[in-house]
Amino acid sequence: MDSAPRLSVVIPHLNEPRDLRRCLLSLVEQRQDGINFEIIVVDNGSAQLPTEACAGLPDVHLHHEATPGPGPARNFGAGQARADLIAFIDADCVACPGWVRSIVEHLEQNPQTGFLGGDIGILPADPARLTGVEAYESIYSYRARDYVEKYGFAATGNMAVRASVFRTVGPFGGIATMEDTEWGQRASAMGFKIAYLPQAKVLTNSCKSFGELARRWDRHVAHEFRHVGASSKAMARWLATAAALAVSPVPGFFSILRSSRISGLRARLSAMVCLTRIRLYRARRMFALALQDNSAAVVGTWNREKS
């Protein structure tokens, strides 16, 4: 038998074979760093299993999880892991050079760290000419440092954990939960230390249109509304937040001007336009949910649209 891997990389997959192949190739390239790791792909109901995407690559294992949602797929993959360290990356992400090495070295050298999150950037179609959505997402969509240092969780598109910690904390939630937020905050509440590791960076696809970006926010807004319940005070706070959101683009413009994640006047102006549109859209969705609650339908189907 081969020696036990030092890291198990788990990738949930749903109908993205080209992106998955790109992700796998970015990982296989890192074998030149001399670290033994395995890759576990868990398909979650694709029209066709990504057999070809996984073909011909060393130590890549393809499995299937029938329960919908990336959380159950990640749970299955974690259950198959042979290493003491587990990393999660999404199928539409590209692991930057040194991703595997930096995760393994940090966790092996820092026993006090129970789990960690790395940086997340955008893969633009044309880096020299960002679309408005790409410029906006470069600044706002993946604030990985804030997730870790302010809110105590790591986005599961770029997260690593000790297998022993994962078993203690328990599995990710299902399709009706924000599984990375819930799991990370549960782990933090149990006393496990989280670290931010900027050198462990991945790049991910930006939304291709404003409509796609809006649908992504639909899920977040619906999840948040499910915590409002029947409380009149909670509803009042919800409506006040929606009103504040509608006027928030103005101070957001200053953040865009100061950001180092994009450059050039055109990109910054495009980001401002997109910021204004999406903040107003979110405010409208919040008011609409207050009038008619369809949040359960939104969170129950959010990642099935490609199937």
C-alpha positions as CSV (number, residue, x, y, z in Angstrom):
1,M,0.0,0.0,0.0
2,D,1.0,3.6,-0.5
3,S,2.1,5.6,2.5
4,A,-0.7,7.5,4.2
5,P,-1.3,10.9,2.6
6,R,-0.5,14.0,4.7
7,L,-3.6,15.8,3.3
8,S,-6.9,14.8,1.9
9,V,-8.5,17.3,-0.5
10,V,-12.3,17.1,-0.8
11,I,-14.1,18.6,-3.8
12,P,-17.9,18.6,-4.1
13,H,-19.1,18.6,-7.7
14,L,-22.3,19.3,-9.6
15,N,-22.4,19.6,-13.4
16,E,-19.1,21.5,-13.8
17,P,-16.8,18.9,-15.4
18,R,-14.6,21.5,-17.3
19,D,-14.1,23.6,-14.1
20,L,-13.5,20.4,-12.1
21,R,-10.8,19.3,-14.6
22,R,-9.1,22.7,-14.3
23,C,-9.3,22.5,-10.5
24,L,-7.8,19.0,-10.5
25,L,-4.9,20.0,-12.8
26,S,-4.1,22.9,-10.5
27,L,-3.8,20.5,-7.6
28,V,-1.9,17.8,-9.5
29,E,0.7,20.5,-10.4
30,Q,1.4,20.9,-6.7
31,R,2.7,17.4,-6.4
32,Q,6.1,18.8,-7.4
33,D,6.3,20.2,-3.9
34,G,6.9,16.7,-2.6
35,I,3.9,16.4,-0.3
36,N,1.8,13.3,-0.5
37,F,-1.9,14.1,-0.8
38,E,-5.0,12.5,-2.1
39,I,-8.0,14.1,-3.9
40,I,-11.6,13.0,-3.2
41,V,-14.2,14.2,-5.7
42,V,-17.8,13.7,-4.5
43,D,-20.4,14.2,-7.2
44,N,-23.7,15.5,-5.9
45,G,-26.3,14.6,-8.6
46,S,-24.8,15.6,-12.0
47,A,-26.5,14.7,-15.2
48,Q,-23.3,12.7,-15.9
49,L,-20.6,11.5,-13.5
50,P,-17.4,13.5,-14.2
51,T,-15.4,10.4,-15.0
52,E,-13.5,11.9,-17.9
53,A,-12.6,15.0,-15.8
54,C,-11.0,12.7,-13.2
55,A,-9.4,10.4,-15.7
56,G,-5.6,9.9,-15.9
57,L,-4.8,11.9,-12.8
58,P,-2.9,10.3,-9.9
59,D,-4.6,9.5,-6.6
60,V,-8.0,11.0,-7.6
61,H,-11.0,9.2,-6.2
62,L,-14.5,9.8,-7.5
63,H,-17.5,9.1,-5.3
64,H,-21.2,9.9,-5.3
65,E,-23.5,11.5,-2.7
66,A,-27.2,11.4,-3.5
67,T,-28.3,13.8,-0.7
68,P,-28.5,17.3,-2.4
69,G,-26.2,20.1,-1.2
70,P,-22.5,20.7,-1.0
71,G,-22.5,20.1,2.8
72,P,-23.5,16.4,2.5
73,A,-21.1,15.9,-0.4
74,R,-18.2,17.4,1.8
75,N,-19.3,15.2,4.7
76,F,-19.1,12.1,2.5
77,G,-15.7,13.1,1.3
78,A,-14.4,13.8,4.8
79,G,-15.6,10.3,5.7
80,Q,-13.4,8.8,3.0
81,A,-10.3,10.8,3.9
82,R,-7.2,8.8,4.9
83,A,-5.1,11.8,6.1
84,D,-5.1,13.5,9.5
85,L,-5.6,16.9,7.7
86,I,-8.6,17.6,5.3
87,A,-8.8,20.5,2.9
88,F,-12.0,21.6,1.1
89,I,-12.0,23.4,-2.3
90,D,-14.9,24.0,-4.7
91,A,-14.9,22.4,-8.2
92,D,-14.9,25.9,-9.9
93,C,-11.8,27.0,-8.0
94,V,-8.2,27.0,-9.0
95,A,-5.6,26.3,-6.3
96,C,-2.7,28.8,-6.6
97,P,0.9,27.5,-6.4
98,G,1.8,26.4,-2.9
99,W,-1.8,25.9,-1.7
100,V,-1.2,22.4,-0.5
101,R,2.2,23.1,0.9
102,S,1.1,26.1,2.9
103,I,-1.9,24.3,4.5
104,V,0.1,21.2,5.5
105,E,3.1,23.2,6.8
106,H,0.9,25.6,8.9
107,L,-1.2,22.8,10.5
108,E,1.8,20.6,11.2
109,Q,3.8,23.5,12.7
110,N,0.9,25.1,14.6
111,P,-0.8,22.5,16.7
112,Q,-3.0,25.1,18.3
113,T,-4.8,25.8,15.0
114,G,-7.9,23.6,14.7
115,F,-9.0,24.8,11.3
116,L,-8.2,27.6,8.8
117,G,-9.4,29.6,5.9
118,G,-7.3,30.9,3.0
119,D,-7.7,33.8,0.6
120,I,-10.1,33.8,-2.3
121,G,-9.8,35.8,-5.5
122,I,-11.7,36.2,-8.8
123,L,-10.8,34.6,-12.1
124,P,-11.8,37.3,-14.6
125,A,-12.5,36.5,-18.2
126,D,-10.2,39.4,-19.3
127,P,-7.9,40.6,-16.4
128,A,-7.2,43.8,-18.4
129,R,-10.9,44.7,-18.7
130,L,-13.1,43.7,-15.7
131,T,-16.8,43.6,-16.1
132,G,-18.8,45.5,-13.5
133,V,-19.8,42.2,-11.8
134,E,-16.1,41.1,-11.7
135,A,-15.0,44.4,-10.3
136,Y,-17.6,44.3,-7.6
137,E,-16.9,40.6,-6.7
138,S,-13.2,41.3,-6.5
139,I,-13.8,43.6,-3.6
140,Y,-17.0,42.3,-1.9
141,S,-17.8,38.7,-2.7
142,Y,-15.0,36.9,-0.9
143,R,-13.8,38.8,2.2
144,A,-12.0,35.7,3.5
145,R,-10.0,37.5,6.2
146,D,-13.2,39.1,7.7
147,Y,-14.9,35.7,7.7
148,V,-12.1,34.2,9.8
149,E,-11.1,37.1,12.0
150,K,-14.5,38.8,12.6
151,Y,-17.0,36.0,12.3
152,G,-15.1,32.8,13.2
153,F,-15.7,30.7,10.1
154,A,-14.0,29.9,6.8
155,A,-15.6,29.7,3.4
156,T,-15.7,26.0,2.4
157,G,-14.3,26.9,-1.0
158,N,-11.0,27.3,0.7
159,M,-10.9,25.7,4.1
160,A,-8.8,23.1,5.9
161,V,-9.3,21.3,9.2
162,R,-7.8,18.6,11.3
163,A,-9.7,15.3,10.8
164,S,-10.0,15.0,14.6
165,V,-11.6,18.4,14.9
166,F,-14.0,17.7,12.1
167,R,-15.2,14.5,13.8
168,T,-15.6,16.4,17.1
169,V,-17.5,19.3,15.7
170,G,-19.7,17.1,13.5
171,P,-20.8,17.3,9.9
172,F,-21.7,20.3,7.8
173,G,-25.4,21.1,7.6
174,G,-27.6,20.3,4.6
175,I,-28.9,22.3,1.8
176,A,-31.2,24.4,4.0
177,T,-28.2,25.9,5.9
178,M,-25.3,28.2,5.2
179,E,-23.1,25.2,6.0
180,D,-19.7,27.0,6.2
181,T,-20.9,29.8,8.5
182,E,-22.8,27.4,10.8
183,W,-20.0,24.8,11.0
184,G,-17.2,27.3,11.6
185,Q,-19.1,29.2,14.3
186,R,-20.0,26.0,15.9
187,A,-16.3,25.0,15.9
188,S,-15.3,28.4,17.3
189,A,-17.9,28.2,20.0
190,M,-16.4,24.8,21.0
191,G,-13.0,26.5,21.5
192,F,-11.2,25.4,18.4
193,K,-8.9,28.1,17.1
194,I,-9.2,29.3,13.6
195,A,-6.4,31.0,11.5
196,Y,-6.4,33.0,8.4
197,L,-3.7,31.8,5.9
198,P,-3.4,34.3,3.0
199,Q,-0.7,32.4,1.2
200,A,-3.2,29.5,0.8
201,K,-5.1,31.2,-2.0
202,V,-7.6,30.0,-4.6
203,L,-9.2,31.7,-7.5
204,T,-12.8,31.2,-8.5
205,N,-15.1,32.1,-11.3
206,S,-17.0,35.3,-11.0
207,C,-20.7,35.5,-11.7
208,K,-21.2,35.8,-15.5
209,S,-24.1,38.3,-15.2
210,F,-25.9,40.5,-12.8
211,G,-28.8,38.0,-12.8
212,E,-26.5,35.3,-11.6
213,L,-25.1,37.5,-8.8
214,A,-28.7,38.4,-7.8
215,R,-29.6,34.7,-7.5
216,R,-26.6,34.1,-5.3
217,W,-27.7,36.9,-3.0
218,D,-31.3,35.5,-3.0
219,R,-30.0,32.5,-1.0
220,H,-28.2,34.7,1.6
221,V,-31.2,36.9,2.1
222,A,-33.6,34.0,2.4
223,H,-31.3,32.3,5.0
224,E,-31.1,35.5,7.0
225,F,-34.9,36.0,6.9
226,R,-35.5,32.5,8.3
227,H,-34.1,33.8,11.6
228,V,-36.6,36.5,11.9
229,G,-39.5,34.3,12.9
230,A,-42.7,35.7,14.4
231,S,-41.0,38.3,16.5
232,S,-42.2,41.9,15.9
233,K,-38.9,43.3,17.1
234,A,-36.9,41.1,14.8
235,M,-39.2,42.1,11.9
236,A,-38.6,45.8,12.8
237,R,-34.9,45.3,12.8
238,W,-35.2,43.5,9.4
239,L,-37.0,46.4,7.8
240,A,-34.6,48.9,9.3
241,T,-31.7,46.9,7.9
242,A,-33.3,46.8,4.5
243,A,-33.8,50.6,4.5
244,A,-30.2,51.1,5.6
245,L,-29.0,48.8,2.8
246,A,-30.8,50.9,0.2
247,V,-28.7,54.0,1.1
248,S,-25.4,52.1,1.8
249,P,-23.9,52.4,-1.7
250,V,-22.7,56.0,-1.0
251,P,-20.3,55.1,1.8
252,G,-19.4,52.0,-0.2
253,F,-18.0,54.1,-2.9
254,F,-15.1,55.2,-0.7
255,S,-14.2,51.6,0.0
256,I,-14.1,51.0,-3.7
257,L,-11.8,54.0,-4.2
258,R,-9.4,52.7,-1.5
259,S,-9.4,49.0,-2.5
260,S,-6.2,47.4,-3.7
261,R,-8.0,44.5,-5.2
262,I,-8.8,46.4,-8.4
263,S,-7.1,49.2,-10.3
264,G,-8.1,51.9,-12.8
265,L,-10.9,54.4,-12.9
266,R,-13.0,52.3,-15.3
267,A,-13.0,49.3,-13.0
268,R,-13.8,51.3,-9.9
269,L,-16.7,53.1,-11.6
270,S,-18.0,49.7,-12.9
271,A,-17.8,48.4,-9.3
272,M,-19.7,51.4,-8.0
273,V,-22.5,50.8,-10.5
274,C,-22.8,47.1,-9.6
275,L,-22.6,47.8,-5.9
276,T,-25.6,50.2,-6.2
277,R,-27.6,47.8,-8.3
278,I,-27.0,44.8,-6.0
279,R,-27.6,46.7,-2.7
280,L,-30.9,48.1,-4.1
281,Y,-31.8,44.6,-5.3
282,R,-31.1,43.1,-1.8
283,A,-33.2,45.8,-0.1
284,R,-36.1,45.1,-2.4
285,R,-35.8,41.3,-1.7
286,M,-35.8,42.0,2.0
287,F,-39.0,44.1,1.8
288,A,-40.6,41.5,-0.5
289,L,-39.8,38.6,2.0
290,A,-41.4,40.7,4.8
291,L,-44.6,40.8,2.7
292,Q,-44.5,37.2,1.5
293,D,-42.2,34.6,2.9
294,N,-40.9,32.2,0.2
295,S,-37.5,31.7,1.8
296,A,-37.8,27.9,2.2
297,A,-38.3,27.5,-1.6
298,V,-35.2,29.6,-2.3
299,V,-32.8,27.8,0.0
300,G,-34.1,24.4,-1.0
301,T,-33.2,24.7,-4.7
302,W,-30.3,27.2,-4.8
303,N,-27.6,24.8,-6.2
304,R,-29.8,22.6,-8.3
305,E,-30.3,25.1,-11.1
306,K,-27.5,23.5,-13.2
307,S,-28.9,20.0,-12.9
